[in-house]
């Protein structure tokens, strides 16, 4: 079996799992977990007593000599943007996990995409950390879901991590209309409070941090050659107790920096390991947000 056939089989497996999870686990919970998209401008009409003064359009009023207010209609349709990291570090998968980080991200994206489509929402994709980057505008339907999974798994060979500022800038340029935005990445780049803040200001941001268990805790394997997935450089590593302790401490410190950034900005987030089931964590996220917006 060639690589293409293998990936297509994987796409179909992920599709079946995502349909089941979206239907049985998140039915009715998805939409209540997110803020509505607010009001869209509809037309102008003359001001009437009792109208909100803040809706007066002063340009039209000055031109006509009569007070006019802006009319709005509620926008019921939401858009979901899945921004997925396809850099070289996301291709890593240890023996402790069934999936690479990218395959795990594809499964998460599939469940979210199916949940959106079942609720009549549009879903789009931005692949970053690879060259060239890929943007699929939000659209409805099952074909869109399948294409999203396929594009993630077929993403071109990953390069170096993009900075979060680069990612935020690209999202703001490509997705101009307010959307729910899940950024799925290992977040190995440095935290950037300003970049996260500007992205969260325009969109409803939920970062999903994905790591392999061996990234956080080095196994006791003695001496081995390790390769930097992004530079290709190889290193002879000896997993002494001191090295394992120092590595674990550094990774925890990096995670705490990201979590502090998210918390300070009031951004909801998930931290996941590829050897754990993400469905239960998504369910908790949706339930938590449903309670928050029901207040």
Secondary structure as GFF3:
##gff-version 3
##sequence-region A 1 295
A	DSSP	alpha_helix	3	24	.	.	.	ID=ss1
A	DSSP	three_ten_helix	31	33	.	.	.	ID=ss2
A	DSSP	beta_strand	39	46	.	.	.	ID=ss3
A	DSSP	three_ten_helix	53	55	.	.	.	ID=ss4
A	DSSP	alpha_helix	58	64	.	.	.	ID=ss5
A	DSSP	beta_strand	68	74	.	.	.	ID=ss6
A	DSSP	beta_strand	79	85	.	.	.	ID=ss7
A	DSSP	three_ten_helix	88	91	.	.	.	ID=ss8
A	DSSP	alpha_helix	101	118	.	.	.	ID=ss9
A	DSSP	beta_strand	122	128	.	.	.	ID=ss10
A	DSSP	beta_strand	134	139	.	.	.	ID=ss11
A	DSSP	alpha_helix	142	153	.	.	.	ID=ss12
A	DSSP	alpha_helix	164	174	.	.	.	ID=ss13
A	DSSP	beta_strand	180	185	.	.	.	ID=ss14
A	DSSP	alpha_helix	193	202	.	.	.	ID=ss15
A	DSSP	beta_strand	204	211	.	.	.	ID=ss16
A	DSSP	alpha_helix	213	216	.	.	.	ID=ss17
A	DSSP	beta_strand	223	227	.	.	.	ID=ss18
A	DSSP	beta_strand	234	238	.	.	.	ID=ss19
A	DSSP	alpha_helix	241	264	.	.	.	ID=ss20
A	DSSP	beta_strand	269	273	.	.	.	ID=ss21
A	DSSP	alpha_helix	278	294	.	.	.	ID=ss22
###
